[in-house]
Amino acid sequence: MRVDLRLKACVLALVIGGTSVTSAHAQADAGGKPGNNRPIVVASKPFGESYLLCEMFSQLLEARGFAVERRPGLGATEIAFGALRTNAIDVYPEYTGTGLIAILHDSLSDSLAADPRAVFSRVSRQFAQLYHVRWLPPLGFQNTYAIAVTRKTAAQYRLRTLTDLARESSHLTAGFTADFIGRSDGLVALSRVYGIRPRDVRPLAPAVKYQALASGAVDVIDGYSTDGLLSKYNLITLVDDRHFFPPYEAAALVSAELDRRVPGAVAALTLLSGRLDEQTMRALNRRVEVDGEDVRVVARDELAALGLVGNAQTTVTTGEVSRSGFARYMWDRRAYLAALTVRHLLLVGLALLAAVIVALPLGLALERARHLAEPVIGGLGVLQTIPSIALLAFMIPLLGVGVVPALVALWLYALYPIARGTYTGVRDADPDAVSAAEALGTTPVQRLIWVRLPLAAPVIMAGIRTAAVITVGAATLAAFIGAGGLGEPIVAGLALADTRMILSGALPAAVLALAVDGILGLVERLVAPAHRRRAIWRSSPSDELRVAPAV
Amino acid sequence: MSHAAISLKRMPTSLAARNVSHHFGSVTALDDVSIDVPDGRAVALVGESGSGKTTLLRCFNRLIEPERGEVSIGGKNVRAQPMVLLRRGIGYVQQHGGLLPHWRVLRNVALVPTLREMSDATDAARHALELVGLPAAQFGERFPHELSGGQRQRVALARSIAARPGVVLLDEPFGALDAISRADLQETFDKLRRELSVTTLLVTHDLAEAGRLADEVVVMRLGRVEQRGTMKTLISAPATEYVARLIEKARAGLEALHA
């Protein structure tokens, strides 16, 4: 049993942490194939079914000798598709309706709109023309939006269809995913077609929406028709009686260059076309989302059942993990978490180092050209207001996915506090001392090294410390673009609605932030100018409070 | 040995400003000003804020480069040598001493000797501390914030003379001190500058201080020289209404004290 648990932890580590470990393998494998200088990058959007399909694609390819690099949970439609267009990834599962409306911003006439084949041929033609991106034949099931309510709500308000919902919507609170609220085939269009006007609309993360509905915090949510949780919570999905939602057939979306770069890969992926029906998919999703089974195991079982890979060697028992305690769960994943922590620290350390190298001289230069200081530092400050996830998304078209764009984004965040601290610290360093040193014949460099920097050191260090803590936090989001780190279990946990998995990344990240803050707080004291050092070591009560968490 | 060296007579280092003018934006700080400080003498620049006295002082160590006119030390234009070398040869004390707060007293005093790469920089600093009445053994290892205001100004004074300059420039050096520390330090300084026969230019707004410490007084007003002369001349024959009023005010202050 202990072995099983450890095995499972390792398997999970491979699934989620695929970026580092798998790619190393993959690159080694890929060496043998001519013209194949990069593994096939298989990605997914951040929800359970997409993870599962990503894993199935990956195993399908690996079983045929292709090197694969997994980037599950890469980001919502814009990010995933953006990465595919720029060939940063090679394949991810997408839905035809999403392609039609959210990417092409197109619609079909009413007679065609309900016909899956019409939608598929429209998107496949348009995508090939506009983006050179290829839709492989659909996998065989649809996963349309399912507007869901509890049985109790359905009975109380006599809800069966979306038209019924429109009638009662002013009494109801909706909890919709940000994706659904924002998409043109989401809430806006739904309101237009049905006249649905909920009393209140709360944006909810996919991971919490079912819980929110079950607990009565909201009355209606958007789900996907293949969600395993629909049956777990015994929910009613309302009938789309005006055929508002287009068909959402799942299919592999493949980059322009994959076929050229890795001949045979597309043919391998096509083996799955038409093999997964809706019932199967719902059952598979249920195993992942409700039973907490390992994505890798579920994918392998299904591929084996379809005769697409060799038989499963061992079946990992289900339910063990959910019964053992959280501490045990963390302990069993300690190697994986330690590796993630190291990677997290590397990301933070590199980004911070690069930021110091740029922002410290910049702060010093601005002190000598003060009229530029506020515009430049203000400009860096504006970067701080860009939400990290948006900044990461901007990076994809420029730098693709993975470590490099994540480092650039983190570096951008770290610039402001360091430049501000350096500029302010050096500018405000004891003006009398600086002017006297000047009058007595010191060179500007001597003044900088002997007077300004030593006196400014604590302020500069405080800037670096702030930057470090910000970076530790922001680096958890780097996992969204496949850079790894402690964000990996957070992103995966959010997608798979697994609170424990989220915590397994979030808690170490929080501890790391406190530790970094505490350690740099000590460094801040060490670099205090000599005359203040003794006084500081005696330390005031407020100082004690500030470092307390680190100790 | 350094003791002997420091008491040697300096190179002749007279100061001269010729027809110097300078503006800060639209404000005239100096308007065609000329002054001389003969070698080894002390001259005080007296005036209110905005009279241009500090601006004139700062022309000599090129903290200000005047728009017009010529400034020279020992007959040599101050621009003739690199700025840092010029400054290392001139002692300077400002109102708020400007000691480096993170350096101990001895290191502060050794700053200019170190900059001049003198082999006995520390000895020179020790000796300078002795001269201002702060034995290095007792005060050398303290930080400036561990001294009183008067002691800090003494250290600043020691720093200004440690490299045995021929000239010292003093910008309100006693301005921020209480009356007693001030009188003590004035006395120390007066003795010191005569011993070292250092050429001194002193900026002050206090006529009495100027009279006590300087051989000659230059009264400045709105960027121009109102009168130059010994204190005696100023009192007996004030050249302008303004000088007369200034002396009257100083006298009134003293009389109020006596009454």
Interface residues (C-beta under 8 A of the other chain):
Chain A: D430 D432 A433 S435 A436 A437 E438 A439 L440 G441 T442 T443 Q446 W450 V451 P454 L455 P529 A530 H531 R532
Chain B: N61 L63 M83 V84 L85 L86 R87 R88 G89 I90 Y92 Q94 H96 G97 G98 L99 L100 P101 H102 W103 R104 L111 V112 L115 F143 P144 H145 A156 R159 S160
